[in-house]
Amino acid sequence: MKELVSKKVDNMQPSGIRAFFDLVLGMKDVISLGVGEPDFVTPWPIREAGIYSLEQGFTSYTSNKGLYKLRLGLSRYLENRFGLK
C-alpha cells in the first residue's frame, strides 16, 4: 500500500497552515475558523433562520460589505455595549 504514494509526497513536510490547524485542534476553548468551518454544530435557531431565508428566496451572495441592516445593527450593538464607533 505504501507504494501508492510517491516518496517525494511521502517525505513532504506539512504546510505552515496545516501545522497551525493541528496546533489549535488540541487547545481547549479555542474555536478555529481557519478553514471556514467551526468544529461544532450550528445552534438550531441559526439553522432555522437559514432555512427560512432560503424558503424566502434569499439565495444569492451579498456585497462584500455585507447587508446594510446587519452592519447597522452590529454598529449599534458595539457602540452601546463597548462605546465603539
C-alpha positions as CSV (number, residue, x, y, z in Angstrom):
1,M,0.0,0.0,0.0
2,K,2.9,2.3,0.7
3,E,3.9,2.2,-3.0
4,L,0.7,4.2,-3.9
5,V,2.2,7.4,-2.6
6,S,5.4,8.7,-4.2
7,K,8.4,9.1,-1.9
8,K,8.6,12.8,-2.7
9,V,5.0,13.3,-1.5
10,D,5.5,10.9,1.4
11,N,8.5,13.0,2.6
12,M,6.8,16.4,2.3
13,Q,6.6,18.5,5.4
14,P,3.1,19.7,6.4
15,S,2.4,23.3,5.4
16,G,2.5,26.1,8.0
17,I,-1.3,26.4,7.9
18,R,-1.6,22.7,8.5
19,A,0.7,22.9,11.5
20,F,-1.4,25.8,12.8
21,F,-4.7,23.8,12.4
22,D,-3.1,20.9,14.2
23,L,-1.9,23.2,17.0
24,V,-5.3,24.7,17.7
25,L,-7.0,21.4,17.4
26,G,-5.6,20.3,20.8
27,M,-6.3,23.7,22.5
28,K,-9.2,23.9,25.0
29,D,-11.7,26.7,24.4
30,V,-10.4,27.6,21.0
31,I,-12.7,27.8,18.0
32,S,-10.7,27.5,14.8
33,L,-12.4,29.2,11.8
34,G,-9.3,28.7,9.7
35,V,-11.0,26.6,7.1
36,G,-14.2,28.5,7.3
37,E,-15.9,25.7,9.3
38,P,-16.4,25.7,13.0
39,D,-15.8,22.4,14.9
40,F,-19.3,22.4,16.5
41,V,-22.8,22.0,15.3
42,T,-24.5,25.3,14.4
43,P,-27.2,26.1,17.0
44,W,-30.8,25.3,15.9
45,P,-32.1,28.9,15.9
46,I,-29.3,29.9,13.4
47,R,-30.0,26.9,11.2
48,E,-33.7,27.6,11.3
49,A,-33.2,31.2,10.3
50,G,-31.0,30.0,7.4
51,I,-33.7,27.6,6.3
52,Y,-36.4,30.3,6.5
53,S,-34.2,32.7,4.4
54,L,-33.7,30.0,1.7
55,E,-37.5,29.4,1.7
56,Q,-38.0,33.2,1.1
57,G,-35.7,33.1,-1.9
58,F,-32.6,34.7,-0.4
59,T,-30.1,32.6,-2.3
60,S,-27.6,35.0,-3.7
61,Y,-24.4,36.5,-2.2
62,T,-24.5,39.9,-0.6
63,S,-22.0,42.6,-1.5
64,N,-18.5,42.3,0.0
65,K,-19.6,44.8,2.7
66,G,-22.4,42.6,3.8
67,L,-26.0,43.5,4.4
68,Y,-26.5,47.2,5.4
69,K,-29.2,46.4,8.1
70,L,-26.9,43.8,9.7
71,R,-23.9,46.2,9.6
72,L,-26.0,48.9,11.1
73,G,-27.3,46.6,13.9
74,L,-23.7,45.4,14.7
75,S,-22.5,49.0,14.7
76,R,-25.3,50.0,17.2
77,Y,-24.5,46.9,19.4
78,L,-20.8,47.7,19.5
79,E,-21.5,51.3,20.3
80,N,-24.0,50.6,23.1
81,R,-22.0,47.6,24.6
82,F,-18.4,48.9,24.2
83,G,-18.6,52.5,23.3
84,L,-17.1,51.9,19.9
85,K,-17.9,54.0,16.9
